[in-house]
Amino acid sequence: AQSVAQPEDQVNVAEGNPLTVKCTYSVSGNPYLFWYVQYPNRGLQFLLKYITGDNLVKGSYGFEAEFNKSQTSFHLKKPSALVSDSALYFCAQYSGGYNKLIFGAGTRLAVHP
Amino acid sequence: DTEVTQTPKHLVMGMTNKKSLKCEQHMGHRAMYWYKQKAKKPPELMFVYSYEKLSINESVPSRFSPECPNSSLLNLHLHALQPEDSALYLCASSPDKNGNTIYFGEGSWLTVV
């Protein structure tokens, strides 16, 4: 069965520093990978996705993610964190052949002033 | 416009009540979803509709009854719920093709008393 792992429950970073939120996926041919962000008491907002093509994907709010097939990873990155980036981040992978997203457990990002 | 609208935002219901959650999208998407999310956990898929037909039911108890009246609307009928069903219920939609982005609404907060 496909699975998505987010190894860190929480990531703490100082404002202005680069941030990385980690995600690894289970091997499945050509994976379709996504990042979503959830602010408190809100729904999920789409950030970016990897379907095919360039391994570096750029998304909303200055976020980007790097697809690494050899390491089966899809880490989310931002060069300079903002306090307003503090939220819950979910990595997700499509379950092959179905309209079904498999979510990781989520990582809480806390950006401190 | 990537908007999925859910009503009501908050709902409190007794265990003997019958209520409904409603979802609407006007993006021409042909796949619509219900997810359930408990606090600080990832969303869990409940149902998928594809071209107004139920395509996935993730073994959801019959006290939850989905309905897709047309391609823009999705309802979730609730009856005889339990307190443990209290959660955030998220509606989502996507073009009906594997790998397309799934867009989420803001959710309906359900409390069962």
HADDOCK unambig.tbl for C-alpha pairs under 7 A between the chains (distance, minus, plus):
assign (segid A and resid 32 and name CA) (segid B and resid 99 and name CA) 5.77 0.50 0.50
assign (segid A and resid 42 and name CA) (segid B and resid 106 and name CA) 5.37 0.50 0.50
assign (segid A and resid 43 and name CA) (segid B and resid 104 and name CA) 6.34 0.50 0.50
assign (segid A and resid 43 and name CA) (segid B and resid 105 and name CA) 5.75 0.50 0.50
assign (segid A and resid 43 and name CA) (segid B and resid 106 and name CA) 3.95 0.50 0.50
assign (segid A and resid 43 and name CA) (segid B and resid 107 and name CA) 5.63 0.50 0.50
assign (segid A and resid 44 and name CA) (segid B and resid 104 and name CA) 5.73 0.50 0.50
assign (segid A and resid 45 and name CA) (segid B and resid 104 and name CA) 6.80 0.50 0.50
assign (segid A and resid 46 and name CA) (segid B and resid 103 and name CA) 6.81 0.50 0.50
assign (segid A and resid 51 and name CA) (segid B and resid 99 and name CA) 6.90 0.50 0.50
assign (segid A and resid 94 and name CA) (segid B and resid 99 and name CA) 6.58 0.50 0.50
assign (segid A and resid 97 and name CA) (segid B and resid 98 and name CA) 6.47 0.50 0.50
assign (segid A and resid 98 and name CA) (segid B and resid 98 and name CA) 6.37 0.50 0.50
assign (segid A and resid 99 and name CA) (segid B and resid 98 and name CA) 5.72 0.50 0.50
assign (segid A and resid 103 and name CA) (segid B and resid 42 and name CA) 6.21 0.50 0.50
assign (segid A and resid 104 and name CA) (segid B and resid 42 and name CA) 6.77 0.50 0.50
assign (segid A and resid 105 and name CA) (segid B and resid 41 and name CA) 6.30 0.50 0.50
assign (segid A and resid 105 and name CA) (segid B and resid 42 and name CA) 5.50 0.50 0.50
assign (segid A and resid 106 and name CA) (segid B and resid 42 and name CA) 6.34 0.50 0.50
